Amino acid sequence: MSEESIQQQRHSARAFKQQDVPEDVVKAVVADALNAPSWENSQPGRIYVATGATAAKLRAHHERVVTSGQKSWAEVVPPKQMTGYMGQNVDDWLASVQDAMGPKAMQDFGSAGARLFDAPVLVYITVPKDATMYAAYDAGALGYGILLAATAHGLSSVPAYQLIRYPEEIRTQFDIPDDEEIMMGMALGYPDDSQINQLRTTRQRVDDVLQLRK
Ligand SMILES: Cc1cc2nc3c(=O)[nH]c(=O)nc-3n(C[C@H](O)[C@H](O)[C@H](O)COP(=O)(O)O)c2cc1C
């Protein structure tokens, strides 16, 4: 058994095998994730999962719109240009990706998103449109819950803005009420052995982020 915690085991994969994930595994992941805490247990997140033919339609549509250069947008406004320590972390991450990947892997890294990473399972989280920032906190906890539960159930994953850049393609496949906004997407599945799946990221040191007083 691995000595690593489930948090240490999880890392993003961006190339998945064409292997379906059994429905009971998908449902077990969602059931585990629903244990996430939320403001007054309000549980604002709704979860929409595409598998099989629906996921295939989404992947094909996504590739078409990305390659045609169609302008993308998201229902939840994405972050502005990162500055300060967040900007530095992003720059460090981009540099580390460049260092770790050869030219072929770099090309794969860039193009995998257009095909939604070939993932057999696409997960979308919505929150009510009129929710406050705390719903984002709650949706983040739910999303991380999905990623960790996926790891525990033997799956790999990547949380990706890429999945939600064309909200209409998602709304076409599901009945998502107009008063919900699509906040985040995650791709799940079994990873293939591509180099892009070997990418490991670093984190700030505990002492860089923590003030601990005794
Ligand atoms: C809100 C959010 C959006 C992300 N969007 C993308 C994306 O569009 N494409 C992608 O390849 N990775 C995306 N990622 C994955 C991050 O790049 C990744 O989580 C980060 O580099 C840390 O690496 P790790 O997940 O392997 O620990 C996103 C992650 C988060 C939390």
The ligand as an SDF file (V2000), in Angstrom:
LIG
                    3D

 31 33  0  0  0  0  0  0  0  0999 V2000
   -9.5270   26.3070  -11.4680 C   0  0  0  0  0  0  0  0  0  0  0  0
   -8.5350   25.4570  -12.2280 C   0  0  0  0  0  0  0  0  0  0  0  0
   -8.4750   25.5350  -13.6160 C   0  0  0  0  0  0  0  0  0  0  0  0
   -7.5780   24.7360  -14.3360 C   0  0  0  0  0  0  0  0  0  0  0  0
   -7.5910   24.7730  -15.7030 N   0  0  0  0  0  0  0  0  0  0  0  0
   -6.7640   23.9640  -16.4100 C   0  0  0  0  0  0  0  0  0  0  0  0
   -6.8360   23.9210  -17.8260 C   0  0  0  0  0  0  0  0  0  0  0  0
   -7.6630   24.5910  -18.4480 O   0  0  0  0  0  0  0  0  0  0  0  0
   -5.9840   23.1020  -18.4910 N   0  0  0  0  0  0  0  0  0  0  0  0
   -5.0810   22.3090  -17.8250 C   0  0  0  0  0  0  0  0  0  0  0  0
   -4.3370   21.5750  -18.4840 O   0  0  0  0  0  0  0  0  0  0  0  0
   -4.9970   22.3080  -16.4730 N   0  0  0  0  0  0  0  0  0  0  0  0
   -5.8230   23.1020  -15.7550 C   0  0  0  0  0  0  0  0  0  0  0  0
   -5.7900   23.0970  -14.3780 N   0  0  0  0  0  0  0  0  0  0  0  0
   -4.8640   22.2000  -13.6850 C   0  0  0  0  0  0  0  0  0  0  0  0
   -3.7000   22.9560  -13.0300 C   0  0  0  0  0  0  0  0  0  0  0  0
   -2.7840   23.3720  -14.0100 O   0  0  0  0  0  0  0  0  0  0  0  0
   -3.0380   22.0200  -12.0160 C   0  0  0  0  0  0  0  0  0  0  0  0
   -3.9840   21.6310  -11.0490 O   0  0  0  0  0  0  0  0  0  0  0  0
   -1.8660   22.7000  -11.3130 C   0  0  0  0  0  0  0  0  0  0  0  0
   -0.8310   22.9780  -12.2420 O   0  0  0  0  0  0  0  0  0  0  0  0
   -1.2930   21.8270  -10.2040 C   0  0  0  0  0  0  0  0  0  0  0  0
   -0.9080   20.5720  -10.7260 O   0  0  0  0  0  0  0  0  0  0  0  0
   -1.5030   19.2030  -10.1450 P   0  0  0  0  0  0  0  0  0  0  0  0
   -2.9980   19.2320  -10.3530 O   0  0  0  0  0  0  0  0  0  0  0  0
   -0.8360   18.1190  -10.9560 O   0  0  0  0  0  0  0  0  0  0  0  0
   -1.1600   19.1310   -8.6940 O   0  0  0  0  0  0  0  0  0  0  0  0
   -6.6830   23.8740  -13.6410 C   0  0  0  0  0  0  0  0  0  0  0  0
   -6.7680   23.7920  -12.2450 C   0  0  0  0  0  0  0  0  0  0  0  0
   -7.6840   24.5440  -11.5460 C   0  0  0  0  0  0  0  0  0  0  0  0
   -7.7830   24.3850  -10.0470 C   0  0  0  0  0  0  0  0  0  0  0  0
  1  2  1  0
  2  3  1  0
  2 30  2  0
  3  4  2  0
  4  5  1  0
  4 28  1  0
  5  6  2  0
  6  7  1  0
  6 13  1  0
  7  8  2  0
  7  9  1  0
  9 10  1  0
 10 11  2  0
 10 12  1  0
 12 13  2  0
 13 14  1  0
 14 15  1  0
 14 28  1  0
 15 16  1  0
 16 17  1  0
 16 18  1  0
 18 19  1  0
 18 20  1  0
 20 21  1  0
 20 22  1  0
 22 23  1  0
 23 24  1  0
 24 25  2  0
 24 26  1  0
 24 27  1  0
 28 29  2  0
 29 30  1  0
 30 31  1  0
M  END
$$$$
